[in-house]
Amino acid sequence: MKISRNLAWGSVLLLPSVIFLSVFTFFPTAATIWDSLHSTPRGRRAAVWVGPDNYTAMMADPVFIKALANNLVYAAVTIPLSVGLALGMALLVNAHIRWKGFARLAFFTPTILPMIAVANIWTFIYAPDYGLLDRFLGLLGNGGTNWLGSPDTALPALMAIAVWKNAGFYMIFYLAGLQAIPPTLLEAARLEGAGPWQRLRRVILPLLGPTTLFVVINAVINAFSLVDHVVALTRGGPDNATQLLLHYIYQMAFNYWDTAYAATLSVVLLAVLAVIALVQFALADRRTFYR
């Protein structure tokens, strides 16, 4: 009887979460997979079953291949750079330095800026000939580069903006993790003769394992959900050099109204994120928590 009562209470408490997940996660996912196996409805013509035809067309689509490759490069570069920079900034502002409050504010400010302001700032910095970066490089004899207009430099320029904007956000989590480390552990390591590098490698980084896992998961999600920077700065150009997967989905769904193909691309994006999540939780999680 007691077990049944606990089971009933547990079911009641879980019911809101089950409804929320079903409405906003499970049903949209199932509907997206279903739509990817149909054609796009046009006017009075209803969608018809096409099976894997959308996936076959996707594999022959050079823009999809380009967007997927760009997204993988974008994630491989921005995730370690932004996480490493966030850790460095957190260690700096957690130390006993002067102007600590000002440094924390300066590092965190890019995170709270609206995207329009960020686009204006970096458009001015990247502007050819009269932009801040080109003026500085002009003093060294290397000016005249169209950073957002050249296929060779547009994606790296976009990645630099993402690292600049995200590092401050991740720094907050690392700062909270650093302040949760018991000072007695660091003092004991110091008394044992451990230097700053040894304390960082043997004490601080292992204790920051759960924080690092959380930050990396958020960084992966951000890397594959980027669309506002692309819309505001390059719209995927030039020549699809900054075309990313989510922006391509947005173009297919809302610019060309090919909802079936957009659903097909969304299924691929879900699959990529699911594989990454499985790898993170299956491998990284085992080395993260102490028991």
Order of alpha helices (4+ residues) and beta strands (2+ residues): alpha-alpha-alpha-alpha-alpha-alpha-alpha-alpha-alpha-alpha-alpha-alpha-alpha-alpha
